[in-house]
Amino acid sequence: MVVKNELMKTVAIKTIGCKLNQYETQLIGEQFLRRGYRWVGFGEKADVYVINTCTVTARADYSSRQAVSRARRLTEESRTGANGSPLIVVTGCYAEVAPHRLSSLRGVDLVVGNDHKDRLAQIVEESSRMGWEPTRSIPSPPRRNRTSMVSLPISGMRGYTRAFIKIQDGCNFSCSYCIIPRARGSEVSKPFELVLEEAGRLADSGYREIVLTGIHIGRYRDEKLNLTRLLEKLLSRNPLVRFRLSSIEPQEVSGELLQLLSAHRNLCPHLHLAIQSADGKVIEAMNRHYTPQFLGELLEAIVAKVPGITLGADFIVGFPGETKEQFLNTLSFVKRSPLAYLHVFSYSDRPGTAASAFENKVTPEEKSGRSRELIALGRSKRREHLLRFRGRELEVLIESRRHRQTSLLTGISENYLRVVLEGSDDLKRQIVKVNAQRLLDGELLGEVVRDGG
């Protein structure tokens, strides 16, 4: 007997935050699909609403609470549905560090810790059969000396042209501003054979680019394999798929990794570095273990070894005690550097972190001003970098969606440049050679390189 779509249970999932959360949203969604649910958009009416939260900043907390409010409004419109009252489930990093705060929000039925994401659909159905209590909270189990991680594979990435693979979770470091070790626990890596199997399945499903993600991917370890050994296996087994690294710590960009980047066409020449500050005293107060001199030498070594690479970086402005002079040291460093783009964050107090108790807090007005200044510099650096590629061929993965402003095809080059071009829909999800011609509103306008041309 075929169940009609309108009688099937439905699930809607909202993701706040990083690529790791996006991967885990796919993991959650596929659990519900296997149990006969239909996965719908978050703005639609559903039987279960899941909010996969982030807590890296106060703004992320706010966005997570706003998603709960939106789900509650949708449930209030659907209380008399055929499948009973809709349920609101909150998971993710904010749910991990502030379960009582989220449990107190009107409409929330269930708060689930990060380490239960791999069985969230099961928890929802078991809780439904038991009858819902006012709000249940299911925290992660004790994480001391963890030896394994959530290792269920995914079959694809709903709504994405690129696929992600979670290879690592957790962090053993103690940066003074960061709540993530508390939210994600200690470091743990996915067994390399499972990573290889997952990559093979995604490649067989037609994905031409796979992004390796985690909290601290440079610390990947399984048996005797580190990140570079894992990459070697992935690159050799999947020659028609290109692989990209998500954010990595500066001190974990090794000579071995640079050699791989220079030698393998299917390892994308793109690195995003978690730099955070380029002033020595601020770096020390952040409890990060490098110097401005090390950073400068590293960036120069990277561009010398991998010509054409695109380098991006995270920066935090307005860290407690950061003076105007110290901020200007970071600004000057960025101006001199080969960085091509920046992700700029104003410092956000995270309760329970060491920096939250630091004195000499920078005023919100000063943080905003510094942020605007660094963002403007980042835009200038990005434009400068893009101009270097006019008249050059790039290999562009064409996305499934079209460019919003122009309705042209749009995609990402191997070195992480946004390119728009004319073309038919049959180019979508393919890697095509494109000649970059000129800038178009901060992006490259290109033309497909035809055979023989």
C-alpha positions as MATLAB code, in Angstrom:
seq = 'MVVKNELMKTVAIKTIGCKLNQYETQLIGEQFLRRGYRWVGFGEKADVYVINTCTVTARADYSSRQAVSRARRLTEESRTGANGSPLIVVTGCYAEVAPHRLSSLRGVDLVVGNDHKDRLAQIVEESSRMGWEPTRSIPSPPRRNRTSMVSLPISGMRGYTRAFIKIQDGCNFSCSYCIIPRARGSEVSKPFELVLEEAGRLADSGYREIVLTGIHIGRYRDEKLNLTRLLEKLLSRNPLVRFRLSSIEPQEVSGELLQLLSAHRNLCPHLHLAIQSADGKVIEAMNRHYTPQFLGELLEAIVAKVPGITLGADFIVGFPGETKEQFLNTLSFVKRSPLAYLHVFSYSDRPGTAASAFENKVTPEEKSGRSRELIALGRSKRREHLLRFRGRELEVLIESRRHRQTSLLTGISENYLRVVLEGSDDLKRQIVKVNAQRLLDGELLGEVVRDGG';
ca = [
       0.000    0.000    0.000;
       1.380    3.408   -0.980;
       0.888    6.137    1.609;
      -0.316    9.382    0.088;
       2.100   12.275    0.478;
      -0.369   14.415    2.385;
      -0.654   11.726    5.090;
       3.084   11.131    5.444;
       4.791   12.596    8.448;
       7.049   15.519    7.593;
      10.210   16.986    9.078;
      11.663   20.477    8.608;
      15.231   21.289    9.682;
      16.879   24.669   10.203;
      20.688   24.898   10.293;
      22.537   27.715   12.038;
      26.306   27.819   11.734;
      29.189   26.012   10.118;
      29.766   23.336    7.473;
      29.959   20.746   10.243;
      26.413   21.610   11.289;
      25.310   21.487    7.654;
      26.728   17.970    7.374;
      24.994   16.918   10.580;
      21.699   18.376    9.366;
      21.967   16.015    6.393;
      22.711   13.179    8.820;
      19.566   14.031   10.808;
      17.391   14.449    7.726;
      18.358   11.067    6.312;
      17.390    9.392    9.597;
      13.876   10.757    9.232;
      13.734    9.797    5.552;
      14.572    6.190    6.445;
      11.646    6.222    8.871;
       9.216    7.256    6.158;
       9.143   11.016    6.698;
       9.116   13.598    3.947;
      11.749   16.346    4.335;
      10.200   19.781    3.703;
      11.442   23.366    3.829;
      11.619   25.045    7.208;
       8.996   27.604    6.243;
       6.450   24.866    5.497;
       4.084   23.147    7.881;
       5.636   19.999    9.357;
       5.092   17.375   12.021;
       8.592   17.794   13.457;
      10.726   20.943   13.427;
      14.432   20.450   14.195;
      16.665   23.452   14.904;
      20.376   22.579   14.639;
      21.911   25.415   16.644;
      25.242   27.228   16.899;
      26.711   29.096   19.863;
      30.024   30.473   18.575;
      28.762   34.053   19.107;
      25.884   35.794   20.846;
      24.433   36.483   17.389;
      24.383   32.733   16.697;
      22.499   32.196   19.979;
      19.997   34.852   18.930;
      19.548   33.306   15.474;
      18.898   29.947   17.106;
      16.219   31.393   19.398;
      14.653   33.198   16.418;
      14.428   29.871   14.578;
      12.610   28.407   17.586;
      10.165   31.340   17.506;
       9.538   30.820   13.807;
       8.905   27.111   14.333;
       6.528   27.906   17.194;
       4.497   30.253   14.973;
       4.255   27.531   12.351;
       3.174   24.927   14.925;
       0.486   27.240   16.275;
      -0.982   27.353   12.779;
      -0.928   23.543   12.535;
      -2.177   22.264   15.891;
      -5.048   20.340   14.359;
      -3.034   18.511   11.692;
      -3.785   14.910   10.709;
      -0.692   13.649   12.552;
      -1.326   15.503   15.805;
       0.430   18.538   17.251;
       3.781   19.422   15.628;
       6.902   18.997   17.747;
       9.881   21.334   18.155;
      13.275   19.713   18.743;
      16.441   21.712   19.440;
      19.924   20.239   19.043;
      23.450   21.466   18.269;
      26.065   23.447   20.170;
      23.708   25.947   21.825;
      21.572   23.043   23.003;
      24.720   21.458   24.413;
      25.925   24.424   26.488;
      22.576   26.001   27.458;
      19.947   23.234   27.551;
      17.994   24.867   30.395;
      17.836   28.197   28.525;
      16.387   26.474   25.476;
      14.119   24.197   27.496;
      12.508   27.307   28.960;
      11.532   28.678   25.540;
       7.828   28.413   24.840;
       7.024   25.650   22.385;
      10.221   23.604   22.731;
       9.428   19.917   23.303;
      12.848   18.287   23.264;
      16.477   19.431   23.684;
      19.064   16.931   22.423;
      22.844   17.061   22.953;
      25.329   16.943   20.066;
      26.407   13.367   20.679;
      22.860   12.084   20.111;
      22.448   13.581   16.634;
      23.118   10.191   15.054;
      19.928    8.829   16.606;
      17.786   11.936   16.847;
      14.911   10.567   14.755;
      14.787    7.477   16.972;
      14.697    9.664   20.097;
      11.846   11.720   18.636;
       9.730    8.668   17.842;
      10.427    6.958   21.165;
       9.570   10.151   23.037;
       6.369   10.490   21.018;
       5.279    6.983   21.945;
       5.968    7.655   25.641;
       4.012   10.877   25.567;
       5.613   14.282   25.697;
       6.639   15.736   29.025;
       6.688   19.551   29.402;
      10.209   19.594   27.923;
      12.699   16.742   27.888;
      16.437   17.395   27.778;
      18.811   14.646   26.645;
      22.411   15.766   27.231;
      25.488   14.236   25.661;
      27.130   11.438   27.680;
      30.442   12.083   29.492;
      33.112   12.762   26.860;
      36.364   12.155   28.716;
      38.786   10.011   26.693;
      36.410    9.521   23.783;
      37.720    7.030   21.218;
      35.062    7.164   18.506;
      32.688    9.624   16.883;
      29.331    9.654   15.136;
      30.200    7.717   11.992;
      26.947    7.190   10.123;
      27.449    8.043    6.439;
      25.361   10.419    4.376;
      24.186    9.764    0.816;
      24.251   13.377   -0.413;
      23.765   17.014    0.576;
      20.227   18.325    0.164;
      20.337   21.704   -1.579;
      24.123   21.670   -2.166;
      26.190   21.054   -5.286;
      29.220   20.163   -3.168;
      29.206   17.382   -0.586;
      30.721   17.548    2.889;
      32.328   14.786    4.934;
      32.794   15.137    8.671;
      36.208   13.620    9.399;
      36.796   14.942   12.912;
      35.020   16.459   15.911;
      35.971   18.158   19.155;
      38.961   20.230   20.296;
      41.610   19.717   22.990;
      42.816   23.320   22.848;
      41.712   26.072   25.219;
      41.605   29.355   23.329;
      40.449   31.874   25.898;
      37.471   33.153   23.861;
      36.113   29.843   22.562;
      33.130   27.843   23.828;
      33.467   25.072   21.237;
      35.493   22.595   23.361;
      32.635   22.655   25.864;
      30.049   22.253   23.115;
      31.870   19.560   21.117;
      34.042   17.763   23.658;
      37.530   16.353   23.191;
      39.096   15.531   19.846;
      37.993   12.417   18.012;
      38.431   11.320   14.393;
      36.351    9.211   12.027;
      38.015    5.909   11.071;
      39.776    6.436    7.750;
      38.108    3.431    6.090;
      34.704    4.986    6.807;
      35.869    8.304    5.333;
      37.059    6.508    2.189;
      33.778    4.580    1.873;
      31.694    7.714    2.322;
      33.740    9.605   -0.278;
      33.324    6.734   -2.726;
      29.549    6.703   -2.297;
      29.316   10.466   -2.765;
      31.494   10.271   -5.866;
      29.298    7.492   -7.271;
      26.269    9.733   -6.618;
      27.706   12.372   -8.947;
      29.350   14.837   -6.557;
      32.392   16.421   -8.200;
      33.666   18.231   -5.114;
      33.886   17.033   -1.513;
      34.772   19.307    1.409;
      36.457   17.731    4.450;
      35.146   19.343    7.599;
      35.411   19.141   11.369;
      36.230   21.304   14.371;
      40.000   20.818   14.171;
      40.746   18.900   10.966;
      44.495   19.506   11.147;
      44.500   17.203   14.204;
      42.919   14.293   12.305;
      44.363   10.986   13.521;
      43.318    7.399   12.902;
      45.790    4.626   13.599;
      48.960    5.961   11.941;
      47.157    8.222    9.490;
      47.218   11.986    9.823;
      45.410   14.464    7.582;
      47.952   14.323    4.761;
      47.983   10.510    4.669;
      44.176   10.496    4.575;
      44.235   13.021    1.725;
      46.683   10.908   -0.255;
      44.290    7.961   -0.112;
      41.248   10.069   -1.014;
      42.987   11.783   -3.926;
      44.312    8.570   -5.459;
      41.039    6.644   -5.115;
      38.834    9.437   -6.497;
      40.745   11.064   -9.372;
      37.600   12.605  -10.918;
      36.556   14.315   -7.668;
      38.241   17.377   -6.270;
      38.698   17.706   -2.522;
      38.737   20.900   -0.481;
      39.708   21.535    3.129;
      37.537   23.591    5.439;
      39.115   25.885    8.046;
      42.495   24.827    9.422;
      44.800   26.160   12.139;
      47.908   28.001   10.854;
      50.382   25.830   12.780;
      48.910   22.708   11.156;
      49.747   23.718    7.587;
      52.710   21.392    7.188;
      55.284   21.039    4.450;
      53.645   17.713    3.576;
      50.296   19.411    3.096;
      51.814   22.102    0.866;
      53.494   19.398   -1.201;
      50.116   17.721   -1.742;
      48.535   21.030   -2.723;
      51.251   21.675   -5.291;
      51.306   18.130   -6.706;
      47.642   17.050   -6.953;
      45.232   18.665   -9.384;
      42.234   17.334   -7.463;
      43.223   18.960   -4.156;
      41.831   22.474   -4.355;
      44.450   25.258   -4.041;
      42.566   27.045   -1.294;
      43.197   27.351    2.434;
      41.111   29.127    5.048;
      43.176   29.838    8.159;
      41.887   30.515   11.676;
      44.312   33.397   12.359;
      42.093   35.565   14.670;
      44.730   38.279   15.340;
      48.148   39.351   14.058;
      49.237   41.224   17.186;
      51.570   39.230   19.419;
      50.099   40.307   22.761;
      46.518   39.688   21.625;
      47.476   36.275   20.236;
      49.021   35.425   23.615;
      45.911   36.631   25.507;
      43.797   34.453   23.199;
      45.968   31.495   24.291;
      46.928   30.726   20.703;
      50.377   29.389   20.024;
      52.106   31.263   17.211;
      53.599   34.677   16.529;
      52.971   37.359   13.903;
      56.377   36.516   12.414;
      55.380   32.862   12.059;
      52.111   33.877   10.369;
      53.860   36.159    7.885;
      56.465   33.542    6.984;
      53.801   30.848    6.655;
      51.660   32.865    4.242;
      54.651   33.694    2.072;
      55.735   30.040    2.054;
      52.265   28.933    0.978;
      51.988   31.276   -2.007;
      55.559   30.443   -3.065;
      54.839   26.707   -3.004;
      51.313   26.848   -4.483;
      51.027   29.611   -7.114;
      47.442   30.723   -7.708;
      46.237   29.574   -4.301;
      43.492   31.574   -2.600;
      44.120   32.274    1.074;
      41.345   33.336    3.437;
      41.357   33.914    7.178;
      39.180   34.477   10.228;
      39.845   37.519   12.409;
      38.330   38.593   15.722;
      38.307   42.334   16.444;
      37.730   43.972   19.805;
      39.151   41.174   21.958;
      39.212   42.257   25.631;
      42.164   44.578   26.178;
      42.888   45.018   22.443;
      44.173   48.556   22.037;
      43.818   50.697   18.944;
      47.531   50.197   18.274;
      47.179   46.419   18.519;
      44.260   46.463   16.099;
      46.356   48.566   13.709;
      49.064   45.898   13.904;
      46.548   43.366   12.592;
      45.348   45.811    9.930;
      48.907   46.449    8.778;
      49.640   42.722    8.682;
      46.627   42.061    6.463;
      47.595   44.897    4.094;
      51.079   43.396    3.595;
      49.890   39.795    3.399;
      48.801   37.667    0.403;
      45.420   37.033    2.044;
      42.625   37.228   -0.540;
      39.529   37.446    1.659;
      38.589   37.786    5.323;
      35.858   36.584    7.646;
      35.648   39.260   10.341;
      33.934   38.749   13.705;
      33.453   41.216   16.528;
      34.494   39.627   19.808;
      31.509   38.061   21.569;
      31.587   37.151   25.264;
      30.911   33.433   25.750;
      29.912   32.668   29.356;
      32.275   30.180   30.950;
      35.295   31.064   28.809;
      38.421   32.654   30.282;
      38.098   35.805   28.166;
      34.621   36.447   29.483;
      36.205   37.380   32.816;
      38.912   39.598   31.289;
      38.851   43.294   32.094;
      39.238   46.261   29.724;
      36.418   45.236   27.425;
      36.319   47.094   24.109;
      33.140   49.145   23.675;
      30.534   47.965   21.138;
      31.043   51.183   19.165;
      34.798   50.621   18.911;
      34.315   46.968   17.957;
      31.891   47.976   15.207;
      34.298   50.593   13.867;
      37.220   48.172   13.793;
      35.082   45.522   12.163;
      33.993   47.908    9.390;
      37.599   48.930    8.771;
      38.867   45.364    8.485;
      35.899   44.299    6.345;
      36.588   47.179    3.946;
      40.213   46.098    3.691;
      39.055   42.543    3.038;
      36.876   43.711    0.144;
      39.839   45.565   -1.344;
      42.072   42.504   -0.981;
      39.434   40.326   -2.606;
      39.099   42.623   -5.610;
      42.873   42.787   -5.957;
      43.047   38.979   -5.912;
      40.257   38.533   -8.459;
      41.919   40.906  -10.902;
      44.951   38.626  -11.001;
      42.868   35.978  -12.763;
      41.501   38.002  -15.673;
      42.353   36.201  -18.909;
      43.190   32.947  -17.117;
      41.464   29.571  -17.317;
      39.734   28.280  -14.210;
      38.009   24.975  -13.516;
      34.574   25.904  -12.225;
      32.049   23.628  -10.545;
      28.690   24.904  -11.812;
      26.065   25.045   -9.082;
      22.482   23.844   -9.331;
      21.089   27.320   -8.671;
      21.523   30.258  -11.003;
      23.015   33.609  -10.059;
      20.323   35.582   -8.261;
      21.073   39.002   -9.748;
      21.748   38.028  -13.377;
      20.168   34.559  -13.839;
      23.507   33.440  -15.318;
      25.129   30.172  -14.326;
      27.299   30.487  -11.237;
      29.968   28.338   -9.677;
      33.147   28.052   -7.639;
      36.603   27.651   -9.135;
      39.198   25.238   -7.832;
      40.820   28.134   -5.956;
      37.522   29.327   -4.463;
      36.620   32.210   -6.751;
      32.975   32.934   -7.541;
      32.436   32.908  -11.327;
      29.295   33.720  -13.351;
      28.849   32.779  -17.009;
      26.330   32.151  -19.739;
      25.351   28.554  -20.408;
      22.634   25.946  -20.466;
      21.341   23.952  -17.509;
      23.105   20.790  -18.676;
      26.340   22.309  -17.329;
      24.987   22.292  -13.774;
      26.892   20.073  -11.318;
      29.732   19.715  -13.845;
      33.290   21.041  -13.694;
      33.937   23.148  -16.784;
      36.887   25.175  -18.008;
      36.102   28.872  -17.968;
      38.102   31.836  -19.220;
      37.812   34.648  -16.647;
      37.247   37.916  -18.515;
      36.355   40.753  -16.157;
      34.869   41.670  -12.797;
      31.120   41.832  -12.359;
      29.989   43.270   -9.018;
      32.830   41.683   -7.083;
      32.750   38.376   -8.960;
      34.409   37.096  -12.121;
      32.465   37.031  -15.372;
      33.705   34.212  -17.571;
      33.111   32.279  -20.754;
      33.163   28.519  -21.230;
      36.287   27.337  -23.026;
      35.129   25.279  -25.999;
      37.104   22.305  -27.313;
      39.979   23.573  -29.396;
      39.459   27.152  -28.217;
];
